[in-house]
Amino acid sequence: MPQHLTRTLAIAAFATLSALSLGSAQAQDKPVNLKMGSWVPAQHALNPALIAWGESLKAASGGTITATLFPSEQLGKAFDHYDMARDGISDVSYVNPGYQPGRFPIFAAASLPFMVGNAKAGSAAIDAWYRAYAAKEMKDVHFCFAFAHDPGALHSRKKIVSPAEIKGMKVRPASATIGQMVTLLGGTNVQASAPESRDMLERGVADAITFPWGSLTLFGIDKVVKFHMDVPLYVTPFVWVMNNDKYNAMSASQKKAVDSHCTSEWAEKVASAWAEFEISGHAKLAADPGREVYKLSPDQVNAWKQAVAPTEIQWAADLKKTGQDPVPVMAAFKQSLTKYKSGM
């Protein structure tokens, strides 16, 4: 028999044995069902992407890992989703770390205003950067990936053009970092999760809100704010995390399947559909004659950037208090944004 044919048959035989071995290993794996917690409404654009993640994981595990999504705060309040994953109330959770000020000081860098320009490549950039820190800062859980929504803006009951106009206003911030921005500009923060925000504005507890465009309508907030500053002010970064015990109890092949779904590529996949939803929401609000969606001049944008610049200084000071050097952390973040062409 010719040598090249012998080699080809040997390779084919090895591949067949490897496939049989993998199939046998998966057949022996114990079934695992993941309870996935999501606090946004069932109809939110993020949820189908999370379901698709679970379906892909099922296929990669040979059907041994299945996942069920519980949206609309069914497993617990939005503020609690990190601790729910830690404690096993959920097996996997969609978390806004910014809901807990000071708890995740490194991750807060991704919340700084005028930093991330888009959610698609931006999510991959945030995820690739944060992987170096997640195991330490979020050691209570198994980190899967980080991602962000498309840039959000300031929406209010009255038209706001200058950062000086925030003084004396009550603003619901998207995160603790944006809350620092509000304080810096002389405003008062009103803490509320996304599902609670409309009620706060409706009752006059808040005058304005930082929020992404499509979600504004989804949560009914468009009914109580009519002025929209059309500037990509910030993004809110999120994480998708798993209960440590759940992950550790899996077989080697199941862990491999999970690891293949906890990547920067998946961060971008999950963020992309949501980004399209927010972009279409912007177009819908801009076309509504009953509201004012207004641009700022370059000088006005620069005034905002200068006014909020101290938030980065504050972030660095807060991180330094924890014994960590903020300089290499921020440098790595900005390098990642440059690499993925997603900075502002």
C-alpha positions as CSV (number, residue, x, y, z in Angstrom):
1,M,0.0,0.0,0.0
2,P,1.4,3.5,-0.8
3,Q,2.9,5.3,2.2
4,H,0.7,8.4,1.7
5,L,-2.5,6.2,1.6
6,T,-1.4,4.4,4.8
7,R,-0.9,7.8,6.5
8,T,-4.3,9.1,5.3
9,L,-6.0,6.0,6.7
10,A,-4.2,6.3,10.0
11,I,-5.3,9.9,10.4
12,A,-8.9,9.0,9.5
13,A,-8.9,6.1,12.0
14,F,-7.5,8.4,14.7
15,A,-10.2,11.1,14.0
16,T,-12.9,8.4,14.2
17,L,-11.6,7.1,17.5
18,S,-11.3,10.6,18.9
19,A,-14.9,11.3,17.9
20,L,-16.1,8.1,19.4
21,S,-14.1,8.8,22.6
22,L,-15.7,12.3,22.8
23,G,-19.2,10.9,22.1
24,S,-18.6,8.2,24.8
25,A,-17.4,10.8,27.3
26,Q,-20.4,13.0,26.6
27,A,-22.8,10.0,26.9
28,Q,-21.4,9.4,30.4
29,D,-21.7,13.1,31.5
30,K,-24.5,13.8,34.0
31,P,-27.2,16.0,32.6
32,V,-26.9,19.6,33.8
33,N,-29.7,22.2,33.6
34,L,-28.7,25.8,34.0
35,K,-31.2,28.4,35.4
36,M,-30.3,31.6,33.7
37,G,-31.4,34.8,35.3
38,S,-32.2,38.0,33.3
39,W,-33.8,41.0,34.9
40,V,-34.9,42.7,31.7
41,P,-38.4,42.1,30.3
42,A,-39.1,39.0,28.4
43,Q,-39.4,40.9,25.1
44,H,-36.1,42.7,25.5
45,A,-33.6,42.2,22.6
46,L,-30.9,40.7,24.9
47,N,-33.0,37.7,25.9
48,P,-33.0,35.9,22.5
49,A,-29.2,36.2,22.4
50,L,-28.9,34.6,25.9
51,I,-31.3,31.8,24.8
52,A,-29.1,31.3,21.6
53,W,-26.1,31.1,23.9
54,G,-27.8,28.3,25.9
55,E,-28.8,26.4,22.7
56,S,-25.3,26.6,21.3
57,L,-23.9,25.4,24.6
58,K,-26.4,22.5,24.5
59,A,-25.1,21.5,21.1
60,A,-21.5,21.8,22.1
61,S,-22.0,19.6,25.1
62,G,-23.7,16.8,23.1
63,G,-27.0,17.7,24.7
64,T,-25.8,17.1,28.3
65,I,-26.1,20.8,29.3
66,T,-29.5,22.5,28.9
67,A,-30.5,26.0,29.9
68,T,-33.7,27.8,30.8
69,L,-33.9,31.5,30.8
70,F,-35.9,33.3,33.6
71,P,-36.4,37.0,32.5
72,S,-38.3,39.9,34.1
73,E,-36.7,39.5,37.5
74,Q,-38.3,36.1,38.0
75,L,-35.4,34.8,40.1
76,G,-34.7,38.1,41.9
77,K,-34.3,41.8,41.7
78,A,-31.9,43.4,39.2
79,F,-29.6,44.6,41.9
80,D,-29.1,41.1,43.3
81,H,-28.1,39.1,40.2
82,Y,-24.4,38.9,41.0
83,D,-25.1,37.5,44.5
84,M,-27.8,35.2,43.1
85,A,-25.1,33.6,40.9
86,R,-22.7,33.4,43.8
87,D,-25.3,31.8,46.0
88,G,-26.8,29.4,43.4
89,I,-30.2,31.0,43.3
90,S,-29.4,31.3,39.6
91,D,-26.8,29.2,37.8
92,V,-25.9,31.9,35.3
93,S,-26.8,35.6,35.8
94,Y,-26.9,38.8,33.7
95,V,-25.3,41.4,36.0
96,N,-24.9,45.1,36.0
97,P,-21.9,45.5,38.3
98,G,-22.5,49.3,38.4
99,Y,-25.6,48.7,40.5
100,Q,-23.3,48.1,43.5
101,P,-21.1,51.2,43.8
102,G,-17.5,50.5,44.8
103,R,-17.7,46.7,44.7
104,F,-16.0,46.3,41.3
105,P,-13.7,49.2,41.0
106,I,-11.6,47.9,38.1
107,F,-14.7,47.1,36.0
108,A,-16.0,50.6,36.6
109,A,-13.5,51.9,34.1
110,A,-15.7,50.7,31.3
111,S,-18.6,52.9,32.6
112,L,-16.6,56.1,32.3
113,P,-18.3,58.7,30.0
114,F,-17.0,59.3,26.4
115,M,-14.9,56.1,26.5
116,V,-16.6,53.4,24.4
117,G,-18.0,54.3,21.0
118,N,-20.0,51.2,20.0
119,A,-21.4,48.1,21.6
120,K,-20.4,45.5,19.1
121,A,-16.6,45.7,18.9
122,G,-16.8,47.6,22.1
123,S,-18.1,44.5,23.9
124,A,-15.2,42.4,22.6
125,A,-12.8,45.1,23.7
126,I,-14.2,45.3,27.2
127,D,-14.3,41.6,27.6
128,A,-10.7,41.1,26.3
129,W,-9.4,43.7,28.7
130,Y,-11.3,42.6,31.8
131,R,-10.3,38.9,31.5
132,A,-7.0,39.8,33.2
133,Y,-8.8,41.0,36.3
134,A,-12.1,39.1,36.5
135,A,-10.7,36.1,38.4
136,K,-9.7,38.3,41.3
137,E,-12.3,41.1,41.2
138,M,-15.2,38.6,40.7
139,K,-13.8,35.6,42.4
140,D,-17.2,34.7,43.9
141,V,-18.4,33.5,40.5
142,H,-17.2,31.9,37.3
143,F,-16.7,34.8,34.9
144,C,-18.0,34.0,31.4
145,F,-17.8,37.3,29.5
146,A,-18.4,41.0,29.6
147,F,-20.4,43.1,27.2
148,A,-22.1,46.5,26.9
149,H,-25.2,48.1,25.4
150,D,-24.9,50.6,22.6
151,P,-24.0,54.1,23.8
152,G,-26.8,55.7,25.9
153,A,-27.7,59.4,26.3
154,L,-29.2,61.8,28.7
155,H,-33.1,62.0,28.5
156,S,-35.0,64.6,30.5
157,R,-38.1,66.5,31.2
158,K,-36.4,69.8,30.0
159,K,-33.9,70.5,27.3
160,I,-30.3,70.3,28.6
161,V,-27.4,71.6,26.5
162,S,-24.7,72.6,28.9
163,P,-23.2,70.5,31.7
164,A,-23.8,73.4,34.0
165,E,-27.5,72.8,33.7
166,I,-27.3,69.5,35.6
167,K,-26.7,71.5,38.8
168,G,-29.7,71.1,41.1
169,M,-31.3,68.3,39.0
170,K,-32.2,64.9,40.2
171,V,-30.8,62.3,37.8
172,R,-31.1,58.5,37.7
173,P,-27.6,57.3,36.6
174,A,-27.0,54.2,34.7
175,S,-24.1,53.1,37.0
176,A,-22.1,54.3,40.0
177,T,-19.6,55.8,37.7
178,I,-22.2,57.9,35.9
179,G,-23.5,58.8,39.3
180,Q,-20.1,60.3,40.1
181,M,-20.5,62.4,36.9
182,V,-23.9,63.6,38.1
183,T,-22.4,64.6,41.5
184,L,-19.4,66.3,39.9
185,L,-21.8,68.4,37.8
186,G,-23.8,69.4,40.9
187,G,-26.8,67.1,40.5
188,T,-28.4,64.6,42.9
189,N,-28.4,60.9,42.1
190,V,-31.6,58.9,42.3
191,Q,-30.8,55.2,42.5
192,A,-33.2,52.9,40.7
193,S,-32.9,49.8,38.6
194,A,-34.0,49.9,35.0
195,P,-37.4,48.3,35.8
196,E,-38.1,50.9,38.5
197,S,-37.0,54.0,36.6
198,R,-40.2,55.0,34.9
199,D,-42.0,55.2,38.2
200,M,-39.3,57.4,39.7
201,L,-39.6,59.8,36.8
202,E,-43.4,59.7,36.7
203,R,-43.5,60.6,40.4
204,G,-41.0,63.4,40.0
205,V,-38.4,61.7,42.2
206,A,-36.1,62.1,39.2
207,D,-35.9,64.8,36.5
208,A,-33.7,63.0,34.0
209,I,-32.1,59.6,33.3
210,T,-29.2,58.2,31.4
211,F,-30.4,55.3,29.3
212,P,-30.0,53.6,25.9
213,W,-32.4,54.5,23.2
214,G,-34.4,51.5,22.3
215,S,-34.7,50.3,25.9
216,L,-36.2,53.7,26.8
217,T,-39.4,52.8,24.9
218,L,-39.3,49.2,26.1
219,F,-39.4,50.2,29.8
220,G,-42.0,52.9,29.1
221,I,-39.6,55.7,30.0
222,D,-40.3,57.5,26.8
223,K,-43.8,58.3,28.2
224,V,-42.3,60.6,30.9
225,V,-39.3,62.2,29.1
226,K,-39.5,64.3,26.0
227,F,-36.0,65.8,25.5
228,H,-33.1,63.7,24.3
229,M,-29.5,64.9,24.1
230,D,-28.2,63.0,21.0
231,V,-24.6,62.4,22.2
232,P,-23.1,59.0,22.8
233,L,-22.4,59.8,26.5
234,Y,-21.6,56.4,27.9
235,V,-22.1,52.7,27.8
236,T,-23.2,50.4,30.6
237,P,-20.9,47.3,30.8
238,F,-22.4,44.0,32.0
239,V,-21.2,40.6,32.9
240,W,-22.5,37.1,32.3
241,V,-21.4,34.9,35.2
242,M,-21.9,31.4,36.5
243,N,-22.2,29.8,39.9
244,N,-18.7,28.4,40.9
245,D,-20.1,25.2,42.3
246,K,-22.2,24.5,39.2
247,Y,-19.2,25.0,36.9
248,N,-16.8,22.9,39.2
249,A,-19.2,20.0,39.3
250,M,-19.2,19.6,35.5
251,S,-17.2,17.0,33.7
252,A,-14.0,18.0,31.8
253,S,-15.9,17.8,28.5
254,Q,-18.8,20.0,29.8
255,K,-16.3,22.5,31.2
256,K,-14.7,22.6,27.8
257,A,-18.0,23.3,26.2
258,V,-18.7,26.2,28.7
259,D,-15.2,27.6,28.2
260,S,-15.8,27.7,24.4
261,H,-18.9,29.8,25.1
262,C,-17.1,32.2,27.5
263,T,-15.1,34.2,25.0
264,S,-14.8,37.7,23.5
265,E,-16.4,36.4,20.4
266,W,-19.5,35.4,22.3
267,A,-19.4,38.8,24.1
268,E,-19.7,40.5,20.7
269,K,-22.4,38.0,19.5
270,V,-24.6,38.6,22.5
271,A,-24.2,42.4,22.3
272,S,-24.8,42.7,18.6
273,A,-28.6,42.0,18.4
274,W,-29.2,44.3,21.4
275,A,-27.1,47.0,19.7
276,E,-29.3,46.8,16.6
277,F,-32.4,47.2,18.8
278,E,-31.0,50.3,20.5
279,I,-30.0,51.9,17.2
280,S,-33.4,51.3,15.7
281,G,-34.9,52.8,18.9
282,H,-32.9,55.9,18.4
283,A,-34.3,56.3,14.8
284,K,-37.9,55.8,16.1
285,L,-37.6,58.5,18.8
286,A,-35.9,60.9,16.4
287,A,-38.8,60.5,14.0
288,D,-41.4,61.3,16.7
289,P,-42.7,64.9,16.3
290,G,-43.9,64.9,19.9
291,R,-40.3,65.0,21.3
292,E,-37.0,66.8,20.7
293,V,-33.9,64.8,19.8
294,Y,-31.2,67.3,19.5
295,K,-27.5,67.3,18.5
296,L,-24.8,69.4,20.2
297,S,-22.2,71.5,18.4
298,P,-18.5,70.3,18.6
299,D,-17.8,73.1,21.1
300,Q,-20.7,71.9,23.3
301,V,-19.5,68.3,23.1
302,N,-16.0,69.4,24.1
303,A,-17.5,71.3,27.0
304,W,-19.2,68.1,28.3
305,K,-15.9,66.1,27.8
306,Q,-14.0,68.7,29.8
307,A,-16.6,68.9,32.5
308,V,-16.7,65.1,33.1
309,A,-12.9,64.5,32.7
310,P,-12.5,64.4,36.5
311,T,-14.5,61.2,36.6
312,E,-11.5,59.3,35.3
313,I,-9.3,60.9,38.0
314,Q,-11.9,59.9,40.6
315,W,-12.0,56.4,39.2
316,A,-8.2,56.2,39.5
317,A,-8.3,57.5,43.1
318,D,-10.9,55.0,44.1
319,L,-9.0,52.1,42.6
320,K,-5.8,53.3,44.3
321,K,-7.5,53.1,47.6
322,T,-7.9,49.3,47.1
323,G,-4.1,49.0,46.7
324,Q,-4.1,48.7,43.0
325,D,-2.3,50.8,40.4
326,P,-4.8,52.4,38.1
327,V,-2.3,53.5,35.4
328,P,-1.6,50.1,33.8
329,V,-5.3,49.1,34.2
330,M,-6.5,52.2,32.2
331,A,-3.6,51.8,29.7
332,A,-4.7,48.2,29.0
333,F,-8.3,49.3,28.6
334,K,-7.5,52.0,26.1
335,Q,-5.2,49.7,24.2
336,S,-8.0,47.2,23.9
337,L,-10.4,49.8,22.7
338,T,-7.9,50.8,20.1
339,K,-7.3,47.2,19.0
340,Y,-11.0,46.7,18.5
341,K,-11.5,50.1,17.0
342,S,-14.2,50.9,19.5
343,G,-13.0,54.0,21.4
344,M,-14.3,57.5,21.1
